[in-house]
Amino acid sequence: MAKMTKAQREWRPGMPKKRRSIRIMFASTMLVLEAFLVLFATLAVFGLQRDVISPVLIFGCGLALFAALIGTCAVLSKPAGPIIGWILQLVIIATGFLQPEMFLVGAIFAATWWYGLKTGMRLDRENRERDREQVEFDKAHPEAAGDGSAPAGGS
């Protein structure tokens, strides 16, 4: 039998499900998209500059950056996660020295990264407020909370 996670061991019937962070979901999505961007950019640099730069170096650096982007998804919930993400954004922009189009593409992805973090934090804050208000409503109206019945429809 598989080992149970801490959340599974601590769960009890009637406990509300913990809401996932939208900021982390947005940031993870951006990092995965950027990882695929790095793979395609690695192929472009290989095709255009394999006579100037060693193919082993091109693929080694490309795959290392790919792995760093994917690995950062695992630490986004830690305080250092977004900081590592920002560092990776700068690295992707710096790949423009190898392939000049990457300056623009990297800047666009960095702007999208910033927007995803900012919007995700705002949505997480709104969800926390909504959850707090729901708890207050449920305490004030215990007859409506937890009965599981849907409002009567007009059919």
C-alpha positions in Angstrom: 0.0 0.0 0.0 1.3 3.5 -0.8 2.4 5.7 2.0 -0.2 8.4 2.9 0.7 12.0 2.8 0.5 14.3 5.8 -2.7 15.9 4.5 -4.3 12.4 4.0 -3.3 11.3 7.6 -4.8 14.5 9.1 -8.0 14.5 7.1 -11.3 13.9 9.0 -14.8 13.7 7.6 -16.4 17.2 7.3 -13.1 19.0 7.0 -13.2 21.6 4.2 -10.9 21.0 1.3 -7.8 23.2 1.3 -7.9 25.6 -1.6 -4.9 25.5 -4.0 -3.0 28.7 -4.6 -3.8 30.3 -7.9 -0.5 32.2 -7.8 1.4 28.9 -7.7 -0.8 27.4 -10.5 -0.2 30.4 -12.7 3.6 30.4 -12.0 3.9 26.7 -12.6 2.1 27.0 -15.9 4.5 29.8 -17.0 7.6 27.8 -16.0 6.4 24.8 -17.9 5.7 26.9 -21.0 9.1 28.5 -20.7 10.7 25.1 -20.4 9.3 24.1 -23.7 10.4 27.5 -25.1 13.9 26.7 -24.0 13.9 23.3 -25.7 12.8 24.9 -29.0 15.3 27.8 -28.6 18.1 25.2 -27.9 17.2 23.5 -31.2 17.3 26.9 -33.0 20.7 27.8 -31.5 22.0 24.3 -32.4 20.8 24.7 -36.0 22.2 28.2 -36.4 25.4 28.2 -34.4 26.6 24.6 -34.1 29.8 25.7 -36.1 30.6 28.4 -33.6 29.5 26.8 -30.3 30.0 23.2 -29.3 26.8 21.1 -29.8 27.5 19.4 -26.4 27.6 22.9 -24.7 24.4 24.0 -26.5 22.4 20.9 -25.5 24.0 20.7 -22.1 23.0 24.3 -21.2 19.6 24.0 -22.8 18.7 20.8 -21.0 20.1 22.3 -17.7 17.9 25.4 -18.1 14.9 23.1 -19.0 15.5 21.1 -15.8 15.9 24.2 -13.7 12.5 25.6 -15.0 10.7 22.3 -14.3 12.4 21.8 -10.9 11.4 25.3 -9.8 7.8 24.3 -10.0 8.4 22.1 -7.0 9.6 25.0 -4.8 7.2 27.7 -5.8 5.3 27.4 -2.5 8.6 28.3 -0.6 9.6 31.9 -0.2 12.6 31.5 -2.5 10.5 29.9 -5.3 9.4 33.2 -7.0 12.9 34.6 -6.5 14.4 31.6 -8.3 11.7 32.1 -11.0 12.8 35.7 -11.5 16.5 34.6 -11.8 15.4 32.1 -14.5 13.5 34.9 -16.3 16.8 36.9 -16.4 18.7 33.8 -17.7 16.1 33.4 -20.5 16.4 37.0 -21.5 20.2 36.6 -21.4 19.9 33.8 -24.0 19.4 36.7 -26.4 23.1 37.0 -26.7 23.1 33.6 -28.4 19.9 34.1 -30.4 18.9 37.8 -30.6 15.1 37.1 -30.9 15.3 35.7 -27.3 15.6 39.2 -25.9 12.1 40.0 -27.1 10.7 36.5 -26.3 12.3 36.5 -22.9 11.0 40.0 -22.1 7.5 38.9 -23.1 7.7 35.8 -20.9 9.1 37.9 -18.0 6.1 40.3 -18.3 3.7 37.3 -18.3 5.5 35.9 -15.3 5.1 39.2 -13.4 1.4 39.4 -14.4 0.7 35.8 -13.4 2.3 36.4 -9.9 0.5 39.7 -9.4 -2.9 38.4 -10.5 -2.5 35.1 -8.7 -1.8 36.9 -5.4 -4.8 39.1 -5.9 -7.1 36.2 -6.6 -5.7 34.2 -3.7 -6.4 37.2 -1.4 -10.0 37.5 -2.8 -10.5 33.7 -2.2 -9.3 34.0 1.4 -11.7 36.9 2.0 -14.5 35.0 0.4 -13.8 31.9 2.5 -13.7 34.1 5.7 -17.0 35.6 4.8 -18.5 32.2 4.1 -17.4 30.9 7.5 -19.0 34.0 9.1 -22.2 33.5 7.1 -22.3 29.8 8.1 -21.9 30.7 11.8 -24.7 33.3 11.5 -27.0 31.0 9.6 -26.5 27.4 10.9 -29.8 26.2 9.5 -28.5 26.9 5.9 -25.0 25.5 6.4 -24.3 21.9 5.7 -27.8 20.6 4.8 -26.5 19.7 1.3 -29.8 20.7 -0.4 -29.7 22.9 -3.5 -32.1 25.8 -3.8 -35.4 24.9 -5.3 -35.5 25.4 -9.0 -38.5 26.6 -11.1 -39.0 23.4 -13.1 
